[in-house]
């Protein structure tokens, strides 16, 4: 392992900010950045060697590769984390616009919803992974939440109560239990798994995450975050009576005033069920 890769690994090891998923993504992005800096000709770097020219080089490369502005902004946030941890915050400009990074586009009426085909699901031999996928489908859970999920702790009869330690940003939340399919799934998990998370007793969360990723990939499934999109679109139709723009419904601009009022109320509710605070983020799932 090169010096830069090693020192960034140690930086992550001693600064565990955020959830496990956030930490894993940060480590992955930093290792990618280290490898790409080496490919760009910077071969003798340490973690404290970061300079403005390195940032410019990475941003230029990412643009040339056609990386989306949203992904580049996520990577910039990781680079800023790096610069702050080595006490060099001035290395990176505070405004992404100074690097000519386009604003992130939230609004898209192209659906990113995913289904969970039974044949693919049946090919997964790990029951815990299967339950995690079903929870993502039925309740719109994030991957991390579906792995840390403890049904005895969460099931409050009429709703689920997610603990802050399971969720992104440490924001616990409530999700209603509305359907027979949801109730059946919870009862099934309770009878088979009991009072523990969907992680084997002899494994850590990180180990189970790798198991999850392996089984999902081998089952021919991908972009399972799309199950959250499907959940949001289903909830929107359930609460409004019409399809969201991403699911083939009318764009918000064509709704009546009464429909627009309901649309805003429902979007805010769905945002909270998904673990967000802002109504605007629902455009990612529902279109606009």
C-alpha positions in Angstrom: 0.0 0.0 0.0 1.4 3.4 -1.0 2.1 6.0 1.7 -0.9 8.2 0.8 -3.3 5.3 0.7 -2.0 4.1 4.1 -2.2 7.5 5.8 -5.7 8.2 4.5 -6.7 4.8 5.8 -5.3 5.7 9.2 -7.1 9.1 9.0 -10.4 7.3 8.6 -9.6 4.8 11.3 -9.0 7.6 13.9 -11.9 9.9 12.8 -15.1 7.9 12.7 -17.5 10.7 11.8 -21.0 9.7 10.7 -22.7 6.4 10.2 -21.0 3.2 9.1 -22.2 3.7 5.6 -20.8 7.3 5.6 -17.5 6.1 6.9 -17.2 3.3 4.3 -18.1 5.6 1.5 -15.6 8.2 2.7 -12.8 5.6 2.9 -13.6 4.3 -0.6 -13.6 7.8 -2.1 -10.4 8.8 -0.4 -8.7 5.6 -1.7 -10.0 6.3 -5.1 -8.7 9.9 -4.9 -5.3 8.6 -3.8 -5.1 6.1 -6.7 -6.1 8.7 -9.2 -3.6 11.3 -7.9 -0.9 8.7 -8.4 -2.1 8.1 -11.9 -2.0 11.9 -12.5 1.7 11.8 -11.6 1.7 12.7 -7.9 3.6 9.7 -6.6 5.2 10.9 -3.4 2.3 12.3 -1.5 1.3 11.9 2.2 -1.9 12.9 3.7 -0.5 16.3 4.7 0.8 16.9 1.2 -2.6 18.1 -0.1 -2.4 21.2 -2.2 -4.7 23.3 -4.5 -3.1 21.7 -7.6 -4.2 18.3 -6.4 -7.8 19.4 -6.1 -7.7 21.0 -9.6 -6.2 17.8 -11.0 -8.9 15.6 -9.6 -11.8 17.9 -10.5 -10.5 18.2 -14.0 -10.2 14.4 -14.4 -13.7 13.8 -13.0 -15.2 16.3 -15.4 -13.3 14.7 -18.3 -14.7 11.3 -17.3 -18.2 12.7 -17.4 -18.9 12.1 -13.7 -22.2 13.7 -12.7 -22.1 17.0 -10.8 -23.8 15.4 -7.8 -21.1 12.7 -7.6 -18.4 15.3 -7.9 -19.9 17.3 -5.1 -20.0 14.3 -2.9 -16.3 13.7 -3.6 -15.5 17.3 -2.9 -17.2 17.0 0.5 -14.8 14.1 1.2 -11.8 16.1 0.1 -12.9 18.9 2.4 -13.1 16.4 5.2 -9.6 15.3 4.4 -8.3 18.9 4.3 -9.9 19.7 7.7 -8.5 16.6 9.4 -4.9 17.6 8.4 -5.5 21.2 9.4 -5.3 22.5 5.8 -8.9 23.7 5.1 -7.7 26.6 2.9 -6.4 24.1 0.3 -10.0 23.8 -1.1 -12.1 26.7 -2.2 -15.3 26.9 -0.2 -17.7 27.3 -3.1 -17.9 24.5 -5.7 -18.9 27.2 -8.3 -15.3 28.3 -8.3 -14.4 25.0 -9.8 -17.2 25.4 -12.4 -19.0 22.4 -10.9 -22.6 22.6 -12.1 -25.4 22.7 -9.6 -26.8 19.3 -8.6 -30.1 18.6 -10.5 -32.7 17.1 -8.2 -35.7 17.3 -10.5 -36.0 14.4 -13.0 -39.2 12.9 -14.2 -37.4 9.7 -15.1 -38.2 7.0 -12.7 -35.4 5.3 -10.8 -37.8 2.8 -9.1 -36.7 -0.8 -8.9 -38.7 -4.0 -8.4 -37.7 -7.1 -6.5 -38.3 -10.0 -8.9 -39.2 -13.2 -7.1 -36.9 -15.4 -9.2 -33.9 -13.2 -8.3 -35.0 -13.1 -4.6 -35.4 -16.9 -4.5 -31.8 -17.3 -5.7 -30.5 -15.7 -2.5 -29.6 -18.4 0.0 -29.0 -16.0 2.9 -32.3 -15.4 4.8 -31.1 -12.2 6.5 -30.2 -10.6 3.2 -33.6 -11.6 1.8 -35.3 -9.9 4.8 -33.2 -6.8 4.3 -34.2 -6.5 0.7 -37.9 -7.0 1.6 -37.7 -4.3 4.2 -36.3 -1.9 1.7 -39.2 -2.7 -0.6 -42.0 -2.6 1.9 -40.9 0.3 4.1 -38.4 2.3 1.9 -35.5 1.6 4.3 -32.0 2.5 3.4 -29.6 -0.5 3.1 -27.9 0.2 6.4 -31.2 0.5 8.2 -32.4 -2.8 6.7 -29.3 -4.6 8.0 -29.4 -3.1 11.5 -33.1 -3.5 11.8 -34.4 -5.2 14.9 -38.1 -6.0 14.5 -38.9 -6.4 18.2 -37.5 -2.9 18.9 -39.0 -1.2 15.8 -42.5 -2.8 15.6 -45.0 -0.6 17.5 -48.1 -2.3 16.0 -49.3 0.7 13.9 -45.9 2.0 12.9 -42.2 1.3 12.8 -39.9 3.3 15.1 -36.3 3.4 13.7 -33.6 4.0 16.2 -31.2 6.9 15.5 -28.2 4.5 15.6 -29.6 2.7 12.5 -30.3 5.8 10.4 -28.3 8.3 8.2 -27.4 11.4 10.1 -28.6 9.8 13.4 -32.2 10.9 12.8 -34.7 8.4 14.1 -38.1 8.3 12.4 -41.5 6.7 12.3 -42.9 4.8 9.3 -46.6 3.7 9.2 -47.6 0.1 8.9 -50.5 0.2 6.4 -50.7 -3.1 4.5 -51.1 -6.8 5.1 -47.9 -7.4 3.2 -46.0 -5.2 5.6 -47.5 -6.9 8.7 -46.8 -10.4 7.3 -43.2 -9.5 6.7 -42.7 -8.1 10.2 -44.4 -11.1 11.8 -42.3 -13.5 9.7 -39.1 -11.8 10.7 -40.2 -11.8 14.4 -40.9 -15.5 14.3 -37.6 -16.5 12.5 -35.1 -13.9 13.9 -36.6 -12.7 17.2 -35.0 -9.9 19.2 -31.9 -9.1 17.3 -30.7 -7.2 14.2 -30.5 -8.9 10.8 -26.8 -9.6 11.5 -25.5 -13.0 12.6 -24.2 -13.1 16.2 -20.7 -13.9 15.1 -20.5 -11.1 12.5 -20.1 -7.3 12.5 -22.2 -4.9 10.6 -19.4 -4.4 8.1 -19.1 -8.1 7.5 -22.8 -8.5 7.0 -22.8 -5.5 4.6 -20.2 -7.4 2.4 -22.3 -10.5 2.6 -25.3 -8.5 1.5 -23.4 -7.0 -1.4 -22.1 -10.4 -2.5 -25.6 -12.0 -2.5 -27.3 -9.1 -4.2 -24.7 -9.0 -7.0 -24.8 -12.7 -7.6 -28.6 -12.6 -7.7 -28.4 -10.3 -10.6 -29.9 -7.4 -8.7 -28.5 -3.8 -8.8 -29.3 -0.3 -7.8 -31.5 -1.5 -4.9 -31.7 2.1 -3.6 -34.4 2.1 -6.3 -36.6 0.2 -3.9 -36.9 3.4 -1.9 -38.0 5.2 -5.1 -40.7 2.6 -5.7 -41.9 2.9 -2.1 -42.1 6.7 -2.4 -44.0 6.5 -5.6 -46.4 3.9 -4.2 -47.0 6.0 -1.1 -47.6 9.1 -3.3 -50.3 7.4 -5.3 -51.9 5.9 -2.1 -52.1 9.4 -0.4 -53.0 11.5 -3.4 -55.0 9.1 -5.7 -52.8 9.8 -8.7 -49.4 8.8 -10.0 -46.3 11.0 -9.3 -44.6 12.6 -12.4 -41.8 10.0 -12.2 -44.4 7.2 -12.4 -46.1 8.7 -15.4 -48.4 11.2 -13.7 -49.0 14.8 -14.5 -46.2 17.3 -13.8 -47.0 19.5 -10.8 -47.5 22.6 -13.0 -50.6 20.9 -14.5 -52.3 20.2 -11.1 -55.2 22.3 -9.8 -54.7 24.5 -6.8 -56.3 22.0 -4.6 -54.2 19.2 -6.0 -51.0 21.3 -5.6 -51.8 21.8 -1.9 -52.3 18.1 -1.4 -49.2 17.4 -3.4 -47.0 19.6 -1.1 -48.5 18.0 2.0 -47.9 14.5 0.7 -44.4 15.2 -0.4 -43.4 16.5 3.0 -44.9 13.4 4.7 -43.1 11.1 2.3 -39.8 13.1 2.9 -40.1 12.4 6.6 -40.9 8.7 6.1 -37.8 8.4 4.0 -35.6 10.1 6.6 -35.3 13.5 5.0 -36.3 16.9 6.3 -36.9 18.9 3.1 -39.8 18.6 0.7 -37.6 19.4 -2.2 -35.7 16.1 -2.0 -38.8 14.2 -3.0 -38.3 15.4 -6.5 -35.5 12.9 -6.7 -38.0 10.1 -6.0 -41.2 11.4 -7.4 -40.2 13.9 -10.1 -41.8 17.3 -10.3 
